[in-house]
Amino acid sequence: MVPKTLRLGDDDPEVTELQLRLRQLGIYTGDIDQNFDEQVEQAVLVYQNTRGITKDKEEPGVYGLVTRQRLESETKEP
């Protein structure tokens, strides 16, 4: 099964895991509420920029396969 791509406006339990993983790295400090809002998008952008995940690899601010694999490889499952 291919993991979901998450983006601004999504309201999904998988966003909660994304928020918790970004929090482990100190990139996200907002609410843990399964809502992919502007603060989550900004945290994903920061993560992508600091990890060299460029727009030719993944749409900026979108939690797709490339970003997911990288984030999951360096965080613990919440």
KENURO-290017 format. One line per field, with one value per residue: residue in three letters; x, y negated, z of N, C-alpha, C, CB in turn; chain; residue number from 1. Coordinates in nm, 3 decimals, always signed. Glycine has a CB too. Layout:
BEGIN
r: c(ALA|...)
n.east: c(X|...)
n.north: c(Y|...)
n.up: c(Z|...)
ca.east: c(X|...)
ca.north: c(Y|...)
ca.up: c(Z|...)
c.east: c(X|...)
c.north: c(Y|...)
c.up: c(Z|...)
cb.east: c(X|...)
cb.north: c(Y|...)
cb.up: c(Z|...)
c: c(A|...)
k: c(NUM|...)
This chain:
BEGIN
r: c(MET|VAL|PRO|LYS|THR|LEU|ARG|LEU|GLY|ASP|ASP|ASP|PRO|GLU|VAL|THR|GLU|LEU|GLN|LEU|ARG|LEU|ARG|GLN|LEU|GLY|ILE|TYR|THR|GLY|ASP|ILE|ASP|GLN|ASN|PHE|ASP|GLU|GLN|VAL|GLU|GLN|ALA|VAL|LEU|VAL|TYR|GLN|ASN|THR|ARG|GLY|ILE|THR|LYS|ASP|LYS|GLU|GLU|PRO|GLY|VAL|TYR|GLY|LEU|VAL|THR|ARG|GLN|ARG|LEU|GLU|SER|GLU|THR|LYS|GLU|PRO)
n.east: c(+0.084|+0.059|+0.174|-0.023|-0.025|+0.020|-0.114|-0.155|-0.455|-0.551|-0.718|-0.651|-0.580|-0.316|-0.179|-0.142|+0.061|+0.266|+0.295|+0.385|+0.628|+0.772|+0.786|+0.956|+1.199|+1.214|+1.114|+0.848|+0.609|+0.347|-0.008|-0.112|-0.316|-0.420|-0.459|-0.357|-0.224|-0.117|+0.104|+0.203|+0.263|+0.469|+0.660|+0.714|+0.827|+1.060|+1.187|+1.224|+1.392|+1.620|+1.708|+1.775|+1.579|+1.459|+1.253|+1.249|+1.248|+1.032|+0.715|+0.725|+0.655|+0.473|+0.385|+0.504|+0.609|+0.898|+0.976|+0.847|+0.975|+1.235|+1.194|+1.078|+1.294|+1.465|+1.335|+1.151|+0.879|+0.578)
n.north: c(+0.119|-0.216|-0.495|-0.772|-1.095|-1.394|-1.720|-2.081|-2.167|-1.911|-1.685|-1.447|-1.136|-1.054|-1.290|-1.361|-1.182|-1.280|-1.539|-1.472|-1.344|-1.555|-1.718|-1.572|-1.637|-1.899|-2.083|-2.139|-2.299|-2.332|-2.262|-1.923|-1.787|-1.657|-1.819|-1.951|-2.234|-2.577|-2.603|-2.344|-2.296|-2.484|-2.376|-2.135|-2.239|-2.359|-2.128|-1.990|-2.172|-2.178|-1.923|-1.893|-1.824|-1.889|-2.085|-1.942|-1.686|-1.659|-1.811|-2.131|-2.172|-1.971|-1.657|-1.395|-1.082|-1.087|-1.273|-1.159|-0.906|-0.984|-1.133|-0.936|-0.767|-0.894|-0.942|-0.827|-0.596|-0.737)
n.up: c(+0.000|-0.087|+0.091|+0.211|+0.056|+0.216|+0.262|+0.283|+0.442|+0.478|+0.696|+0.900|+1.062|+1.013|+0.993|+1.253|+1.333|+1.170|+1.278|+1.535|+1.475|+1.355|+1.575|+1.740|+1.631|+1.691|+1.515|+1.481|+1.679|+1.731|+1.786|+1.843|+1.646|+1.423|+1.202|+0.905|+0.887|+0.821|+0.987|+1.011|+0.744|+0.710|+0.884|+0.752|+0.518|+0.626|+0.720|+0.474|+0.339|+0.507|+0.477|+0.218|+0.037|-0.251|-0.483|-0.720|-0.636|-0.462|-0.408|-0.265|+0.082|+0.092|+0.224|+0.101|-0.049|-0.062|+0.137|+0.357|+0.383|+0.450|+0.690|+0.854|+0.875|+1.048|+1.285|+1.575|+1.580|+1.678)
ca.east: c(+0.000|+0.134|+0.131|-0.092|+0.043|-0.053|-0.087|-0.232|-0.600|-0.588|-0.754|-0.632|-0.499|-0.174|-0.119|-0.100|+0.193|+0.358|+0.318|+0.466|+0.763|+0.837|+0.810|+1.075|+1.315|+1.208|+1.076|+0.706|+0.573|+0.203|-0.101|-0.119|-0.461|-0.444|-0.494|-0.241|-0.246|+0.000|+0.219|+0.256|+0.324|+0.595|+0.753|+0.754|+0.918|+1.188|+1.247|+1.269|+1.504|+1.739|+1.750|+1.807|+1.469|+1.428|+1.127|+1.256|+1.226|+0.900|+0.650|+0.756|+0.548|+0.385|+0.442|+0.491|+0.690|+1.039|+0.987|+0.803|+1.081|+1.347|+1.153|+1.060|+1.425|+1.540|+1.253|+1.088|+0.734|+0.511)
ca.north: c(+0.000|-0.341|-0.589|-0.893|-1.223|-1.489|-1.859|-2.185|-2.148|-1.775|-1.656|-1.303|-1.083|-1.046|-1.420|-1.355|-1.118|-1.375|-1.644|-1.416|-1.320|-1.685|-1.767|-1.503|-1.707|-2.038|-2.168|-2.175|-2.323|-2.361|-2.164|-1.788|-1.787|-1.593|-1.920|-1.999|-2.377|-2.651|-2.578|-2.213|-2.316|-2.555|-2.281|-2.043|-2.316|-2.369|-1.994|-1.962|-2.260|-2.140|-1.788|-1.894|-1.768|-2.003|-2.076|-1.840|-1.556|-1.658|-1.943|-2.197|-2.182|-1.854|-1.537|-1.283|-0.963|-1.118|-1.337|-1.060|-0.805|-1.048|-1.166|-0.811|-0.706|-0.962|-0.962|-0.707|-0.593|-0.789)
ca.up: c(+0.000|-0.096|+0.195|+0.167|+0.047|+0.300|+0.225|+0.348|+0.440|+0.514|+0.835|+0.891|+1.174|+0.975|+1.018|+1.394|+1.336|+1.109|+1.378|+1.643|+1.424|+1.340|+1.711|+1.790|+1.579|+1.734|+1.402|+1.496|+1.819|+1.736|+1.842|+1.786|+1.626|+1.293|+1.103|+0.829|+0.870|+0.772|+1.075|+0.971|+0.612|+0.731|+0.944|+0.645|+0.433|+0.697|+0.716|+0.338|+0.307|+0.582|+0.436|+0.076|-0.044|-0.339|-0.556|-0.826|-0.571|-0.398|-0.403|-0.137|+0.181|+0.083|+0.287|+0.010|-0.023|-0.038|+0.269|+0.457|+0.404|+0.519|+0.826|+0.929|+0.898|+1.155|+1.405|+1.629|+1.559|+1.799)
c.east: c(+0.088|+0.083|+0.065|+0.006|-0.042|-0.013|-0.181|-0.382|-0.644|-0.618|-0.757|-0.549|-0.351|-0.102|-0.070|+0.039|+0.299|+0.394|+0.410|+0.610|+0.839|+0.869|+0.935|+1.202|+1.317|+1.168|+0.933|+0.673|+0.424|+0.123|-0.089|-0.268|-0.507|-0.485|-0.368|-0.267|-0.117|+0.124|+0.284|+0.326|+0.460|+0.701|+0.803|+0.852|+1.057|+1.261|+1.304|+1.393|+1.632|+1.791|+1.781|+1.702|+1.414|+1.302|+1.130|+1.235|+1.085|+0.846|+0.675|+0.634|+0.452|+0.457|+0.413|+0.592|+0.835|+1.059|+0.951|+0.914|+1.197|+1.313|+1.138|+1.193|+1.500|+1.456|+1.197|+0.938|+0.665|+0.412)
c.north: c(-0.126|-0.436|-0.712|-1.008|-1.322|-1.630|-1.952|-2.160|-2.008|-1.766|-1.504|-1.255|-1.073|-1.180|-1.426|-1.293|-1.212|-1.485|-1.593|-1.390|-1.452|-1.745|-1.700|-1.575|-1.855|-2.134|-2.217|-2.189|-2.351|-2.249|-2.030|-1.762|-1.729|-1.691|-1.973|-2.147|-2.445|-2.624|-2.443|-2.225|-2.383|-2.461|-2.181|-2.113|-2.327|-2.234|-1.966|-2.045|-2.218|-2.002|-1.781|-1.828|-1.883|-1.978|-1.977|-1.699|-1.545|-1.800|-2.008|-2.208|-2.066|-1.733|-1.417|-1.173|-0.995|-1.175|-1.238|-0.960|-0.864|-1.076|-1.039|-0.746|-0.771|-0.996|-0.828|-0.713|-0.638|-0.690)
c.up: c(+0.000|+0.012|+0.133|+0.152|+0.124|+0.262|+0.301|+0.331|+0.478|+0.664|+0.845|+1.010|+1.140|+0.995|+1.162|+1.405|+1.279|+1.210|+1.489|+1.598|+1.408|+1.476|+1.770|+1.748|+1.617|+1.624|+1.416|+1.644|+1.836|+1.800|+1.769|+1.767|+1.491|+1.184|+1.036|+0.796|+0.824|+0.857|+1.042|+0.836|+0.625|+0.790|+0.840|+0.551|+0.498|+0.692|+0.577|+0.304|+0.380|+0.543|+0.287|-0.012|-0.128|-0.421|-0.672|-0.768|-0.512|-0.394|-0.266|-0.046|+0.182|+0.141|+0.197|+0.044|+0.011|+0.103|+0.380|+0.487|+0.483|+0.665|+0.911|+0.961|+1.014|+1.278|+1.450|+1.602|+1.688|+1.856)
cb.east: c(-0.095|+0.121|+0.251|-0.203|+0.064|-0.025|-0.103|-0.195|-0.653|-0.476|-0.894|-0.564|-0.551|-0.160|-0.221|-0.202|+0.191|+0.297|+0.184|+0.403|+0.758|+0.747|+0.687|+1.078|+1.320|+1.341|+1.092|+0.614|+0.653|+0.150|-0.246|-0.049|-0.513|-0.550|-0.574|-0.218|-0.295|-0.030|+0.174|+0.143|+0.231|+0.574|+0.686|+0.629|+0.861|+1.166|+1.142|+1.156|+1.469|+1.709|+1.642|+1.936|+1.356|+1.546|+1.090|+1.392|+1.329|+0.908|+0.497|+0.813|+0.473|+0.342|+0.383|+0.510|+0.686|+1.091|+0.895|+0.676|+1.131|+1.386|+1.021|+0.971|+1.508|+1.602|+1.138|+1.116|+0.686|+0.439)
cb.north: c(+0.000|-0.405|-0.631|-0.931|-1.269|-1.462|-1.879|-2.322|-2.181|-1.676|-1.721|-1.264|-0.946|-1.001|-1.535|-1.275|-0.984|-1.438|-1.693|-1.287|-1.245|-1.782|-1.741|-1.359|-1.694|-2.079|-2.092|-2.068|-2.439|-2.388|-2.216|-1.677|-1.926|-1.489|-2.036|-1.914|-2.440|-2.801|-2.581|-2.106|-2.400|-2.676|-2.206|-1.993|-2.456|-2.413|-1.887|-1.991|-2.404|-2.143|-1.687|-1.827|-1.701|-2.031|-2.211|-1.847|-1.533|-1.599|-1.929|-2.335|-2.306|-1.827|-1.515|-1.329|-0.872|-1.218|-1.461|-0.986|-0.750|-1.179|-1.244|-0.714|-0.714|-1.087|-1.062|-0.693|-0.449|-0.921)
cb.up: c(+0.123|-0.239|+0.281|+0.265|-0.104|+0.451|+0.074|+0.292|+0.306|+0.476|+0.877|+0.757|+1.214|+0.829|+0.990|+1.479|+1.257|+0.981|+1.438|+1.694|+1.288|+1.259|+1.802|+1.740|+1.428|+1.790|+1.271|+1.429|+1.875|+1.598|+1.833|+1.879|+1.639|+1.308|+1.168|+0.697|+1.002|+0.771|+1.223|+0.965|+0.522|+0.823|+1.061|+0.566|+0.406|+0.845|+0.755|+0.237|+0.343|+0.730|+0.470|+0.055|+0.046|-0.431|-0.609|-0.898|-0.460|-0.254|-0.430|-0.164|+0.160|-0.065|+0.430|-0.134|-0.144|-0.144|+0.276|+0.408|+0.269|+0.448|+0.825|+0.851|+0.772|+1.101|+1.377|+1.781|+1.517|+1.768)
c: c(A|A|A|A|A|A|A|A|A|A|A|A|A|A|A|A|A|A|A|A|A|A|A|A|A|A|A|A|A|A|A|A|A|A|A|A|A|A|A|A|A|A|A|A|A|A|A|A|A|A|A|A|A|A|A|A|A|A|A|A|A|A|A|A|A|A|A|A|A|A|A|A|A|A|A|A|A|A)
k: c(1|2|3|4|5|6|7|8|9|10|11|12|13|14|15|16|17|18|19|20|21|22|23|24|25|26|27|28|29|30|31|32|33|34|35|36|37|38|39|40|41|42|43|44|45|46|47|48|49|50|51|52|53|54|55|56|57|58|59|60|61|62|63|64|65|66|67|68|69|70|71|72|73|74|75|76|77|78)
